[in-house]
């Protein structure tokens, strides 16, 4: 049992609560998430564009509220924001059980977007608060593994529940979010640095506290822009890929769920090992290879002549995301000044909100106009361009961070 104690003691209790909560909520979420678009599609009488527009409301809300969420977490703490977020998401998921009208679906989707935007900037900043720089990519990889533990089993179970009664999946998802909320209340301390909390308490004008001028953080903005092709591919996998598979396979739901399950199992088995292996190389090189893998995926999804090629594309997708996620989050954590951690993760997270907002509608129009194969090929080309840009940006960001650390160390020695 010594090895188990070594693993447990390697990370802060806060990280292990995050791991447990992530497993619980993603298991429930992935029972539902792949099929939410189909659920809305059925409720909207088979109108793909309307279903895509309703789905887009969640990330659109996240864009609007995300920056304020990051600012609030930098001012009032990570824990209150995370607790409020999980409660809001639990309520919105429960509401889907009884929703029937377009307005109700739209309102619940907006509510869910507010919850998501409150949670992730605070949660990512929390990791940066408690984990030393040399372990951050490893911890982000651990959390990604936890996410995929749920994702591995969720989709195939979700297919069964979806066919029986979608309300069951909504109820389980809401319950798991509530349990995660209780775990954070019970076991997770506030991690916002004490000096930042004291500074916030002493201020009487919130508009002047640690005010962040975006013009002074252009590297972050460009990194966020260069990340858009990746998040755009993800948005199409959730919304358009199932419709593309529908044109090729009779039991397309099972095919789609199988691909998601393969992705989840591979991440669970390989993410930590790949993250440790990737640490041997410069982050910008790892990120370049990640973009190239994901570019191959677009062509694979679009032109796969059979199920085996689809599986190969999914394996490449999995390798790409395992390389990309921990390294890009580490780059943001290193680049972020201490007083802006929540806002940095919120601004970077806007790339998911942007593509989640426009992606479903753009994908629906493109799918109708040029077909899935050509649309996924265009995404592959965007990934190639984005990968070249992101490589240079991350390289520069890491060099700037290293230079700043060396100057600080020299000042302390002097």
Secondary structure, DSSP 8 states (H G I E B T S, - for coil): -HHHHHHHHHS-HHHHHHHHHHHHHHHHHHHHHHHHHHHHHHHTTT-HHHHHHHHHHHHHHHHHHHHHHHHHHHHH-HHHHHHHHHHHHHHHHHHTTT--SHHHHHHHHHHHHHHHHHHHHHHHHHHHHHS-HHHHHHHHHHHHHHHHHHHHHHHHHHHHHHHH-HHHHHHHHHHHHHHHHHHHHHH----S-HHHHHHHHH-S-GGGTT---GGG-HHHHHHHHHTHHHHHHHHHHHHHHHHHHHTT-TTHHHHHHHHHHHHHHHHHHHHHHHHHHHTTS-HHHHHHHHHHHHHHHHHHHHH--SHHHHHHHHHHHHHHHHHHHHHHHHHHHHHS-GGGHHHHHHHHHHHHHHHHHHHHHHHHHHHHHH-HHHHHHHHHHHHHHHHHHHHHHHHHHHHHHHHHHHHHHHHHH-
